Amino acid sequence: MKAVVVYESLTGNTKLAGQLIAQELSSAGIAAVACPITEIDMQALSEAELVIVGSWTDGLVFAGQRPGRAGRLQKMPRIDGKKAAVYCTYAINMGKTLDKLSTIVSRRGGEVIGGYAIHRKDLKGDATEFVDRLLGALDTTDA
Ligand SMILES: Cc1cc2nc3c(=O)[nH]c(=O)nc-3n(C[C@H](O)[C@H](O)[C@H](O)COP(=O)(O)O)c2cc1C
């Protein structure tokens, strides 16, 4: 299986998380690359069976959270027939960001099998946990 991580990042946390996720997947035998939403590797995207979409949490900290620059995500290429997963990075409270991101990715045709909120202070630990859970979900959906 091949995977691609597509991220939207303002200050770099979601980018780093995406790169860590791609590394973890590759270590687990799933060839993965990470790319920004503004420069999607179309070759990698077309070959990928698994598409992971990440964004940062934009909001008023305790209200109105949503994926940052969601307009870009809503315009991503269609991924019909591909499995998908979502993640967001956040500082304090991600609210419904993950749900909203799942909805966006579903509307682009992805079959969303999981999601994870990654705290910006533990990008490595949370990215590892996310990939572990994702690998478990893939085992289940492949069965
Ligand atoms: C304008 C703005 C609004 C934010 N709102 C929230 C918020 O409501 N809740 C939260 O937990 N973090 C919030 N954050 C923090 C970011 O989501 C967090 O730092 C994230 O990791 C940034 O990702 P990036 O480095 O990829 O841009 C906000 C950041 C910015 C710049």
PDBQT file of the ligand as one rigid body, heavy atoms in Angstrom, charges set to zero:
ROOT
HETATM    1  C1  LIG A 201      -5.547  32.385  14.161  1.00  0.00    +0.000 C 
HETATM    2  C2  LIG A 201      -5.315  31.167  15.029  1.00  0.00    +0.000 A 
HETATM    3  C3  LIG A 201      -6.368  30.629  15.745  1.00  0.00    +0.000 A 
HETATM    4  C4  LIG A 201      -6.179  29.510  16.556  1.00  0.00    +0.000 A 
HETATM    5  N1  LIG A 201      -7.227  28.993  17.246  1.00  0.00    +0.000 NA
HETATM    6  C5  LIG A 201      -7.048  27.903  18.025  1.00  0.00    +0.000 A 
HETATM    7  C6  LIG A 201      -8.147  27.341  18.756  1.00  0.00    +0.000 A 
HETATM    8  O1  LIG A 201      -9.299  27.802  18.717  1.00  0.00    +0.000 OA
HETATM    9  N2  LIG A 201      -7.903  26.242  19.538  1.00  0.00    +0.000 N 
HETATM   10  C7  LIG A 201      -6.651  25.684  19.635  1.00  0.00    +0.000 A 
HETATM   11  O2  LIG A 201      -6.493  24.683  20.352  1.00  0.00    +0.000 OA
HETATM   12  N3  LIG A 201      -5.596  26.176  18.933  1.00  0.00    +0.000 NA
HETATM   13  C8  LIG A 201      -5.766  27.269  18.147  1.00  0.00    +0.000 A 
HETATM   14  N4  LIG A 201      -4.705  27.795  17.458  1.00  0.00    +0.000 N 
HETATM   15  C9  LIG A 201      -3.385  27.126  17.550  1.00  0.00    +0.000 C 
HETATM   16  C10 LIG A 201      -3.027  26.306  16.322  1.00  0.00    +0.000 C 
HETATM   17  O3  LIG A 201      -4.096  25.505  15.875  1.00  0.00    +0.000 OA
HETATM   18  C11 LIG A 201      -1.826  25.402  16.636  1.00  0.00    +0.000 C 
HETATM   19  O4  LIG A 201      -0.747  26.180  17.058  1.00  0.00    +0.000 OA
HETATM   20  C12 LIG A 201      -1.442  24.579  15.421  1.00  0.00    +0.000 C 
HETATM   21  O5  LIG A 201      -0.548  23.564  15.817  1.00  0.00    +0.000 OA
HETATM   22  C13 LIG A 201      -0.799  25.441  14.356  1.00  0.00    +0.000 C 
HETATM   23  O6  LIG A 201      -0.450  24.597  13.274  1.00  0.00    +0.000 OA
HETATM   24  P1  LIG A 201       0.575  25.112  12.168  1.00  0.00    +0.000 P 
HETATM   25  O7  LIG A 201       1.903  25.357  12.859  1.00  0.00    +0.000 OA
HETATM   26  O8  LIG A 201       0.670  23.973  11.212  1.00  0.00    +0.000 OA
HETATM   27  O9  LIG A 201       0.024  26.326  11.540  1.00  0.00    +0.000 OA
HETATM   28  C14 LIG A 201      -4.879  28.915  16.655  1.00  0.00    +0.000 A 
HETATM   29  C15 LIG A 201      -3.813  29.472  15.931  1.00  0.00    +0.000 A 
HETATM   30  C16 LIG A 201      -4.032  30.576  15.121  1.00  0.00    +0.000 A 
HETATM   31  C17 LIG A 201      -2.860  31.148  14.347  1.00  0.00    +0.000 C 
ENDROOT
TORSDOF 0
